Amino acid sequence: MPGTVVDTIMESMDPDINEHQAPFSAVTEWSGRTLFVTATGEVELVNAPQLETVLDQAVGDRPDVLVLDITAVTFLSSAGLAVLVRAHRNAEAADVLFRVVANNPATRRPIQLMGLDEELDVFSDREGALVGTTSL
């Protein structure tokens, strides 16, 4: 029935969530046999698939070490955390060492709260992420 509270709420909701996509980018950079993926902006439901695509391609490139640098990420949602877990598992299956650089509360805290720091190799800086690797 038109004019109900539910109709008013539904009309006020944005019909296209993609219209308000949060700023996000991910770039890749090789250094020897190490591939760095640097993400910036917000990793949330709408753009998490973009990060996953970049990470899937990075794993497919078969570096010895894949380092995801999320130090410039300002928001990391549960969708983003799920991408990290899948990337870790995909890298492991491809015999690629996967490491995450996260040093701000917006990224480090969600990882810790979900206990993912027990599953993922998380470092405060890129140098730490490369310790013990031979592919510099």
C-alpha positions as CSV (number, residue, x, y, z in Angstrom):
1,M,0.0,0.0,0.0
2,P,1.6,3.3,-1.0
3,G,2.3,5.9,1.6
4,T,3.3,3.4,4.4
5,V,6.4,3.8,6.5
6,V,8.1,1.0,4.6
7,D,7.4,2.7,1.2
8,T,8.8,6.0,2.6
9,I,12.0,4.2,3.8
10,M,12.4,2.3,0.5
11,E,11.9,5.5,-1.5
12,S,14.6,7.2,0.5
13,M,17.1,4.4,0.0
14,D,19.6,4.8,-2.8
15,P,18.6,2.5,-5.7
16,D,22.2,2.2,-7.0
17,I,24.8,1.5,-4.3
18,N,27.5,2.0,-7.0
19,E,26.7,5.7,-7.4
20,H,28.4,6.4,-4.0
21,Q,31.4,4.1,-4.4
22,A,34.1,4.9,-1.9
23,P,37.5,6.0,-3.2
24,F,39.8,3.0,-3.8
25,S,42.8,2.1,-5.9
26,A,45.3,-0.7,-6.0
27,V,48.6,-0.7,-7.9
28,T,51.2,-3.4,-8.4
29,E,55.0,-3.1,-8.4
30,W,57.6,-5.7,-8.9
31,S,60.9,-5.7,-7.0
32,G,62.9,-8.8,-8.1
33,R,60.7,-11.8,-7.4
34,T,58.5,-9.9,-5.0
35,L,55.2,-8.4,-6.1
36,F,53.9,-5.5,-4.0
37,V,50.2,-4.6,-4.2
38,T,49.5,-1.2,-2.6
39,A,45.9,-0.4,-1.8
40,T,44.6,3.0,-0.9
41,G,41.2,4.3,0.2
42,E,38.4,2.3,1.6
43,V,38.0,-1.5,1.1
44,E,34.3,-2.2,1.5
45,L,31.5,-4.2,0.0
46,V,31.3,-2.4,-3.3
47,N,35.0,-2.2,-4.1
48,A,36.4,-5.3,-2.3
49,P,35.9,-7.3,-5.6
50,Q,38.4,-4.9,-7.3
51,L,41.0,-5.7,-4.7
52,E,40.3,-9.4,-5.0
53,T,40.7,-9.2,-8.8
54,V,44.1,-7.5,-8.4
55,L,45.2,-10.1,-5.8
56,D,44.0,-13.0,-7.9
57,Q,46.0,-11.7,-10.9
58,A,49.0,-11.1,-8.6
59,V,48.9,-14.7,-7.4
60,G,48.6,-15.9,-11.0
61,D,51.8,-14.0,-11.8
62,R,53.6,-16.4,-9.5
63,P,55.9,-14.1,-7.5
64,D,57.9,-15.8,-4.8
65,V,56.5,-13.2,-2.3
66,L,53.3,-11.3,-2.6
67,V,53.1,-8.3,-0.2
68,L,49.8,-6.5,0.2
69,D,50.4,-3.0,1.6
70,I,47.2,-1.6,3.1
71,T,48.9,1.1,5.2
72,A,47.0,3.8,3.2
73,V,43.6,2.1,3.5
74,T,41.3,4.2,5.7
75,F,38.5,1.6,6.1
76,L,38.6,-2.2,6.0
77,S,35.2,-3.9,6.1
78,S,34.3,-7.5,6.6
79,A,34.2,-7.9,2.8
80,G,37.8,-6.7,2.7
81,L,38.8,-9.1,5.4
82,A,37.3,-11.9,3.5
83,V,39.3,-10.9,0.4
84,L,42.5,-11.1,2.5
85,V,41.7,-14.6,3.7
86,R,40.9,-15.8,0.2
87,A,44.1,-14.2,-1.2
88,H,46.1,-15.9,1.6
89,R,44.6,-19.3,0.8
90,N,45.0,-18.9,-3.0
91,A,48.6,-17.8,-2.5
92,E,49.3,-20.8,-0.3
93,A,47.8,-23.2,-2.9
94,A,50.1,-21.6,-5.5
95,D,53.1,-21.8,-3.3
96,V,53.4,-18.0,-3.1
97,L,54.3,-16.4,0.2
98,F,51.6,-13.9,1.1
99,R,52.3,-11.1,3.6
100,V,50.2,-8.1,4.7
101,V,51.5,-4.7,5.7
102,A,49.0,-3.0,8.1
103,N,50.1,-0.4,10.6
104,N,47.1,1.9,11.2
105,P,44.1,1.3,13.4
106,A,41.7,1.2,10.5
107,T,43.4,-1.9,9.1
108,R,45.3,-3.5,11.9
109,R,42.4,-3.4,14.4
110,P,39.8,-5.3,12.3
111,I,42.5,-7.9,11.5
112,Q,43.2,-8.4,15.1
113,L,39.5,-8.4,16.2
114,M,38.7,-11.2,13.8
115,G,41.8,-13.2,14.9
116,L,43.2,-13.0,11.4
117,D,46.6,-12.0,12.7
118,E,46.8,-15.7,13.7
119,E,46.2,-16.9,10.1
120,L,47.9,-14.1,8.1
121,D,51.5,-12.9,8.3
122,V,50.9,-9.2,9.2
123,F,53.7,-6.7,9.5
124,S,54.0,-3.0,10.4
125,D,56.2,-2.1,7.4
126,R,57.4,-3.4,4.1
127,E,60.9,-4.1,5.4
128,G,59.5,-6.3,8.1
129,A,57.4,-8.2,5.5
130,L,60.5,-9.0,3.6
131,V,62.6,-10.3,6.5
132,G,63.4,-14.0,5.9
133,T,62.6,-13.9,2.2
134,T,65.2,-14.5,-0.5
135,S,63.4,-12.7,-3.3
136,L,64.5,-9.1,-2.8
